Amino acid sequence: MDRDLLIHLPVVLAVARRGGFAAAAADLGMSPSAVSHAVRAVEDRLEAPLFARTTRSVALTEAGRTFVADIAPAFDDIGEAVERLRAARGRVAGLLRLNAPRVALPIAITPVLAALSRRHPGLVVEVFSDDSLVDIIAGGFDAGVRLGGMIAQDMVAIRLTPPFKAVIAAAPSYLEVHGEPKAIADLAAHNCIGFRLLASGGLYAWEVLEKGEDMAVSVRGSVQVSDPTYARELALAGTGIAYVFEPFIRRDLQEGRLRWLLPESAIEEPGLFLYYPRRASRAPKLRAFIEVARDVLGADATANLQCER
């Protein structure tokens, strides 16, 4: 093995993962010029361009995609071997990269990370908040969090929460002025807080039950958001009616700040799951997260935590 080539390969992988020299440089603690020099050195040694560069973007060439796909698993194995050795000596360390929708953060991620940071202070967790369906492998993430029905079948899926309802809710201040809808059809006369899907650009149609049948309802209102957590804030302010997950507003419902409307129309979601490629299951940093989640989220929430499919 060419040693000069070998020392630069992690830089190539970082550029491929982050899609640019500046982002890779920030991750590696290097200057962008040093990253560019390292990539150029590898390309010169291989006598093949790995990246197509323009003034605005950096993308892998066909040869680059093949090369990165071939070497990435080997470097992952080396990193995991180092982590396992450290873990055997009682020290879990490294970088754990998670991809999760914003609504999952207060429900399942925040309480786990608070305990994880105390139990394993040497472990750094990077949480990328993203509501779209992403390829966690291509994005360089160790794991993701999504609703159960949104996870690819080739992933290991571990339950983080029990199933929960999708709730239509509003503040008493709104209902005092506008009245309370008595049926799904009544929503057409109300100010409903819309949710814009960033991936498709369309507006999300609320999924509800009508006489026991699933249906999607297109709603209208004066405000549309791309952050589902902001719908809660708008509802609390009396702006309109929101469609949110019940655990996210559970305390608001219990303390009367929001009221659950048309409860018989609420569909049940399968709950939030942690998912990751099977080869990552031995990584100490991921196992540490799972163990802390089991402890923090409680017996009811994690009854099926180890039921890996």
C-alpha positions, -999 to 999 in steps of 0.1 A, spaced: 0 0 0 12 35 -9 15 52 25 13 87 10 -19 77 -7 -34 60 24 -31 91 46 -51 112 22 -80 87 17 -100 99 48 -100 134 33 -114 120 0 -142 102 20 -150 134 39 -153 155 7 -176 128 -8 -197 126 24 -201 164 28 -203 173 -9 -177 200 -8 -142 210 3 -152 237 28 -176 214 47 -151 186 48 -124 210 60 -146 221 89 -152 184 99 -115 175 96 -101 207 112 -81 215 81 -81 244 57 -100 241 24 -67 245 5 -52 216 25 -82 194 17 -80 203 -20 -43 195 -20 -49 161 -4 -76 152 -29 -54 163 -58 -26 142 -44 -48 111 -45 -61 119 -80 -25 123 -92 -15 90 -77 -45 72 -91 -42 90 -124 -80 95 -124 -103 125 -114 -124 116 -84 -144 149 -83 -159 171 -109 -154 207 -97 -172 239 -107 -172 273 -90 -205 263 -73 -203 226 -67 -182 195 -61 -195 161 -72 -181 126 -76 -172 114 -110 -182 79 -120 -148 67 -111 -150 86 -79 -183 70 -69 -169 35 -76 -137 42 -57 -155 57 -26 -179 28 -25 -150 4 -25 -129 20 2 -156 34 25 -165 1 42 -129 -7 50 -124 27 67 -157 22 85 -144 -12 98 -112 4 110 -131 31 128 -154 7 145 -125 -16 155 -109 14 172 -142 23 189 -147 -13 201 -112 -14 216 -119 18 235 -153 6 246 -138 -26 260 -117 -3 282 -148 15 294 -146 45 271 -172 52 244 -160 79 221 -161 92 185 -188 110 165 -224 96 162 -243 113 134 -281 111 136 -307 122 111 -341 129 126 -373 150 118 -377 181 140 -409 168 156 -389 137 169 -364 158 188 -384 167 219 -403 134 219 -374 109 216 -340 126 211 -335 154 236 -341 133 268 -318 106 255 -290 130 246 -292 147 280 -285 114 297 -260 102 271 -238 132 275 -235 125 312 -229 88 308 -205 90 279 -189 125 279 -163 114 253 -190 107 227 -200 136 204 -235 134 188 -243 154 157 -281 157 151 -291 167 116 -327 179 117 -345 169 84 -381 161 77 -375 146 43 -368 110 35 -330 107 31 -305 80 24 -286 79 56 -258 58 41 -252 82 13 -255 111 37 -228 97 60 -252 92 90 -248 64 115 -286 62 121 -318 79 115 -352 83 133 -385 81 114 -420 69 117 -422 31 114 -439 31 81 -413 53 65 -382 30 69 -367 10 42 -370 -28 46 -333 -34 44 -326 -14 76 -326 -26 112 -354 -8 130 -357 -4 168 -387 11 184 -382 43 204 -418 52 213 -451 34 214 -477 42 187 -493 76 191 -522 96 176 -521 124 151 -542 151 168 -563 180 155 -560 207 182 -567 244 189 -564 268 218 -594 278 238 -589 314 227 -594 304 191 -624 282 198 -641 310 218 -641 332 187 -646 307 159 -665 279 175 -655 242 176 -658 220 145 -682 191 151 -673 171 120 -644 168 95 -664 188 69 -665 218 94 -627 222 90 -634 239 57 -648 269 76 -618 272 99 -584 287 98 -562 256 96 -524 258 99 -510 242 67 -478 222 64 -456 226 33 -437 195 22 -402 207 14 -394 176 -8 -424 179 -31 -434 215 -25 -470 205 -20 -493 211 10 -498 181 33 -534 168 34 -544 159 69 -549 121 74 -580 114 94 -606 87 100 -641 94 87 -667 67 97 -638 43 102 -622 49 68 -589 66 61 -591 98 42 -569 128 34 -584 163 39 -570 193 22 -572 223 45 -568 261 41 -558 289 63 -538 321 67 -505 304 77 -485 277 62 -453 263 78 -425 240 69 -416 232 105 -443 210 121 -431 221 156 -440 257 147 -476 247 141 -478 240 179 -467 276 187 -492 291 163 -520 270 178 -510 281 213 -511 317 201 -547 312 190 -539 315 153 -558 285 141 -562 247 142 -531 225 141 -525 189 131 -497 175 153 -485 144 170 -501 138 205 -468 133 225 -456 167 212 -486 185 228 -494 161 256 -487 186 284 -505 213 265 -536 191 264 -533 181 300 -530 217 312 -557 230 290 -536 252 267 -549 232 237 -580 211 232 -582 179 212 -608 183 185 -627 155 168 -608 128 187 -627 100 169 -611 111 137 -575 107 149 -554 81 131 -527 61 149 -491 64 138 -468 34 143 -444 54 165 -408 66 161 -381 41 153 -343 43 153 -330 27 121 -295 19 107 -277 -5 84 -272 -39 99 -234 -36 96 -235 -7 121 -251 -27 149 -218 -36 165 -206 1 168 -202 9 205 -214 45 199 -247 33 185 -251 6 211 -245 33 238 -273 54 224 -297 24 223 -289 15 259 -294 50 272 -327 52 252 -339 20 268 -332 35 303 -345 70 296 -376 64 276 -390 39 301 -404 4 300 -436 13 283 -420 33 255 -393 8 248 -411 -24 253 -400 -35 218 -367 -17 218 -347 -48 210 -371 -63 185 -349 -58 155 -364 -69 122 
